[in-house]
């Protein structure tokens, strides 16, 4: 399945295609996701790249951390594990629908 790596310090002028092209020198890129602020829609300067294997992800970290992309040196490291929030029992916490008042 591969593993995601975190990419930081990305210039706002860089596209997903440019990120994909850089990481493809290391191996097969299965996805690229650049992060935007959910409220403002502004680019946060970071993203995630999923490589097709753990080995390729490690190589991407080793070779591309500190590489120049656009006008900046990027940071490449292991992506932190995803944390999923549990929804409250009873259908998402809506009040007034079958709950006790």
N, C-alpha and C positions, 0 to 999 in steps of 0.2 A: 504494500500500500504506500510506502514511502513515509516521509516525515516533512513537516513544515519547518522552515527556518524563518526567523524574524529578520526583517531588513529595516534599519533605521537611518535617519539623516538623509532621506531621499528628497531631492529638489522637487519643488512644485511644478517644474517644467518637464519632468520625466514622465513618460507614459508606461502603461503596463507592458506594452510591446517591447519597449527598451529594456525593462527589467527582465522580461522573459528572454530576450536576446542575450543579455549578459550572462544569465544563469545557465543558458543552454550550452555554453562552452564547457560546462562541467558535466552535464548529463541531460536527461529528459526532464523537462519541467511539465508537471501535470496541471498546475494552476498558479495563478498570480492574483493576489487580492491587495489592492492599495486601500488604506483605511481613510475614510472620510468621517468627519464629525456628524453624528446623527441629527443634531439640531440645526447646525449652520450649513452643513454640506461641504465645509471647507476640508481640504486635504490635510491630514495630520502629520505628513512627512514620514510615514512608516507603512509597512505592509508585510505580507506573508507570501512566501514562495514554497510550493510543495514540489519536492523532487520525487522521482519515481522509486528511489531506494534510499535506505538509511545511509549507505556508503556514499552515494552522490550528495546527500545532504551534508554529511561530515566534510566531504571534499569542498563543497561550496563554502562552508564556514571557513575552512582552512585557507582557501585560495582567494575568496572574494571579500573577506573582512578587510576593510581599509582600501578597497578598490575605488577608483574614481568612476562615478556615474553622473553624467551631466556636469554640473559645476561643483559637486561635493564628493567627499569621501564617505562611502556608506559603511554602516555597521551591520555585520551579518553574524547572527548567533542562534543557538537553539531557541525555538519558539517556546514560550511558557505553556504549560498544559492548559487546556481550555477548562474553565469553571462554569458549570451550568447551574443556574439558580433553580431551586425547586419551587413550583407553584404551590400555594396553600391548598390543602384539601378542600374539596367542595367547589371546584370549578374556577379557580383564579381569584378568589377573594372578593367577589362582587357582593355588596351588602344588599339586603332587601329581597333576595331571591332564595327562599327556602332556608335561610340561616336563622339562627336564634338572635333575637334582638334584646 
